Amino acid sequence: MALWRWRDASGYTKKKEIEKMEKRTKDRIEKSREAMGMLSAKRKKK
């Protein structure tokens, strides 16, 4: 219980949630670009 309180009080939980949402957004954009035939920044670097 103490760990959960600390995570909520420190903003750790919210930060992880935001990071997860940002990753989903980036993945969705990447998938859309690939579907349109555009090369992504990830593919260009390889």
C-alpha positions as CSV (number, residue, x, y, z in Angstrom):
1,M,0.0,0.0,0.0
2,A,2.8,2.4,0.8
3,L,4.3,1.9,-2.6
4,W,1.0,2.8,-4.3
5,R,0.6,5.9,-2.2
6,W,4.2,7.0,-3.1
7,R,3.6,6.3,-6.8
8,D,0.4,8.4,-6.8
9,A,1.8,11.2,-4.7
10,S,5.0,11.5,-6.8
11,G,3.2,11.4,-10.1
12,Y,5.0,8.2,-11.1
13,T,1.8,6.5,-12.2
14,K,0.6,9.4,-14.3
15,K,4.0,9.7,-15.9
16,K,4.0,6.1,-17.0
17,E,0.5,6.4,-18.3
18,I,1.5,9.4,-20.4
19,E,4.6,7.6,-21.8
20,K,2.4,4.6,-22.7
21,M,-0.1,6.9,-24.6
22,E,2.8,8.6,-26.4
23,K,4.2,5.3,-27.5
24,R,0.8,4.2,-28.8
25,T,0.5,7.4,-30.8
26,K,3.9,7.1,-32.3
27,D,3.3,3.5,-33.2
28,R,-0.1,4.4,-34.8
29,I,1.6,7.2,-36.9
30,E,4.4,4.8,-37.9
31,K,1.8,2.2,-39.0
32,S,-0.1,4.8,-41.0
33,R,3.1,6.0,-42.8
34,E,4.0,2.5,-43.7
35,A,0.5,1.8,-45.0
36,M,0.8,4.9,-47.3
37,G,4.2,3.7,-48.5
38,M,6.2,6.5,-46.8
39,L,9.5,5.6,-45.2
40,S,9.6,6.4,-41.5
41,A,12.5,8.0,-39.7
42,K,13.3,4.7,-38.1
43,R,13.6,2.9,-41.4
44,K,15.9,5.7,-42.9
45,K,18.4,5.4,-40.0
46,K,18.9,1.7,-40.5
